[in-house]
């Protein structure tokens, strides 16, 4: 098996909440708590979960935009977890990001040519004409006309701005792109065009994508594998078909069965969960999901379930699945 583009092992990010005159640590928030996954060339791993589950923090940790508290991030042959700024800079070109809001992620004072040329200037010494030709090629590749070069971000539509942001991300030939809700700010009619563009580019350039989204319809369109997060932990990770057709964790079941289906004749039996996501400042003991899980048992309050491979390639963190059981879950008596 080839080396993954990115391999994340037991990644942690803890934030201290300080209070009082002495600014002593009052609470330690485990925003990301032991997350592991890998992504192969040409593969899209989607991170899904409710707002505040830590998925965007994972994206920033992988790119080393913030420093992990623990764990490791390996980018192809290099462990980038503890690289200093100078060394990290050399590897930054291999990992790029596409943000949710293309307007605020693009400098409004720069024309498109300068925006896309900037990362090239940072990493390569090309002549002005070669750089211009590269930018023109990139703009054309993302579906923008050559005359887009002289335009400012405000002169583009939302979808065109996201195409421009994608061109900038690809300018330095990365192997990994982290896309954090890249289509959620776009009109539904434009979302599919941008998703299809990302998929075409992946096919052509064999890019690895870490795709962060709360929208299961989007994830079903673009993902190869899905990781479901809840309060800083991955509770289930598997291929897209397995997650959508046979989700095994109760939280994944609730998410999937709550998502609208395109064919109104097809109805899924819905698993209802109650209440809001608990605060990460004070997460429930044991299995973080036990306060909302309809199948919770006394054991779930005291013991955190490990992420185990229930069937090949399908990992679940639930006590009721640890012996490989894949059937319907029993509700506790009373
Ligand atoms: Fe529910 Fe217990 Fe499984 Fe957690 S470990 S998902 S609380 S049954």
Boltz pocket constraint, residues with backbone or C-beta under 6 A from the ligand:
constraints:
  - pocket:
      binder: B
      contacts: [[A, 249], [A, 250], [A, 251], [A, 287], [A, 288], [A, 289], [A, 290], [A, 291], [A, 293], [A, 294], [A, 295], [A, 296], [A, 297], [A, 300], [A, 303], [A, 305], [A, 317], [A, 318], [A, 319], [A, 320]]
      max_distance: 6.0
